[in-house]
Amino acid sequence: MTPAPLMLEPGQLTLAQLRAMYRTHQPVQLTDSARPAILASQQTVSTIVAGGDTVYGINTGFGRLAQTHIPQHQLAQLQRNLVLSHAVGTGDL
């Protein structure tokens, strides 16, 4: 039987909830109150990209490549690569 989803409330995530997620593979779901914050963040990033300001990690490389400007047509790939670079396995937990 699949456990009920853990409802994630913005600013309320606890260490106990994280443990439950990875130990029991409990599904997670965002509460409706998360949507405004997600949309606000999306708008902020869109404004930065449209305005041409240089902002670390949005339109620059990361770490040693922080001074490297990434052209607008490559920004989606930059963000995809960031996620993929963290998608590694370590075996059983």
C-alpha positions as CSV (number, residue, x, y, z in Angstrom):
1,M,0.0,0.0,0.0
2,T,1.4,3.4,-1.0
3,P,1.5,5.8,1.9
4,A,-0.5,9.1,1.7
5,P,1.6,11.9,0.1
6,L,3.5,14.1,2.4
7,M,2.1,17.6,1.9
8,L,5.0,20.1,1.6
9,E,4.2,23.5,3.0
10,P,6.6,26.4,2.1
11,G,9.0,27.0,4.9
12,Q,7.8,24.1,7.0
13,L,9.9,21.1,5.8
14,T,11.5,19.3,8.7
15,L,14.3,16.8,9.0
16,A,11.8,14.2,10.1
17,Q,9.8,14.7,6.9
18,L,13.0,14.3,4.8
19,R,13.8,11.1,6.6
20,A,10.3,9.7,6.0
21,M,10.6,10.5,2.3
22,Y,13.8,8.7,1.7
23,R,13.2,5.8,4.1
24,T,9.7,4.9,3.0
25,H,9.7,6.4,-0.5
26,Q,6.7,8.4,0.6
27,P,5.3,10.4,-2.2
28,V,5.4,14.2,-1.8
29,Q,3.0,16.9,-3.0
30,L,3.1,20.6,-2.8
31,T,0.3,22.4,-1.0
32,D,-1.7,25.0,-2.9
33,S,0.1,27.7,-0.8
34,A,3.4,26.8,-2.6
35,R,2.1,28.0,-6.0
36,P,2.4,31.8,-5.4
37,A,6.0,31.5,-4.3
38,I,6.9,29.3,-7.3
39,L,5.2,31.8,-9.7
40,A,7.0,34.7,-8.0
41,S,10.3,33.0,-8.4
42,Q,9.6,32.2,-12.0
43,Q,8.7,35.9,-12.6
44,T,11.9,37.1,-10.9
45,V,14.1,34.8,-13.1
46,S,12.2,35.8,-16.3
47,T,12.8,39.5,-15.4
48,I,16.5,38.9,-14.9
49,V,16.8,37.1,-18.2
50,A,14.8,39.7,-20.1
51,G,16.8,42.6,-18.5
52,G,20.2,41.2,-19.4
53,D,21.6,41.5,-15.8
54,T,24.3,39.1,-15.0
55,V,23.2,36.9,-12.1
56,Y,25.2,33.9,-10.8
57,G,23.7,30.6,-11.8
58,I,20.9,32.1,-13.9
59,N,23.0,33.3,-16.8
60,T,26.5,32.5,-15.7
61,G,28.4,29.3,-15.2
62,F,28.9,27.8,-11.7
63,G,31.9,27.7,-9.4
64,R,35.1,28.6,-11.4
65,L,32.9,29.4,-14.4
66,A,31.0,32.1,-12.5
67,Q,32.5,34.8,-14.7
68,T,31.5,33.0,-17.9
69,H,28.3,34.5,-19.4
70,I,25.9,32.0,-20.9
71,P,24.0,33.2,-24.0
72,Q,20.2,33.4,-23.6
73,H,19.6,30.6,-26.1
74,Q,21.7,28.2,-23.9
75,L,20.1,29.0,-20.6
76,A,17.6,26.1,-20.6
77,Q,20.4,23.7,-21.3
78,L,22.5,25.2,-18.5
79,Q,19.7,24.6,-16.0
80,R,19.1,21.1,-17.3
81,N,22.8,20.3,-17.1
82,L,22.8,21.5,-13.5
83,V,20.1,19.1,-12.5
84,L,21.7,16.3,-14.4
85,S,25.0,16.9,-12.7
86,H,23.4,16.1,-9.4
87,A,21.5,13.1,-10.6
88,V,23.9,10.3,-9.5
89,G,23.3,7.1,-7.6
90,T,25.1,5.9,-4.5
91,G,23.5,2.5,-4.1
92,D,21.2,1.4,-1.3
93,L,20.7,3.9,1.5
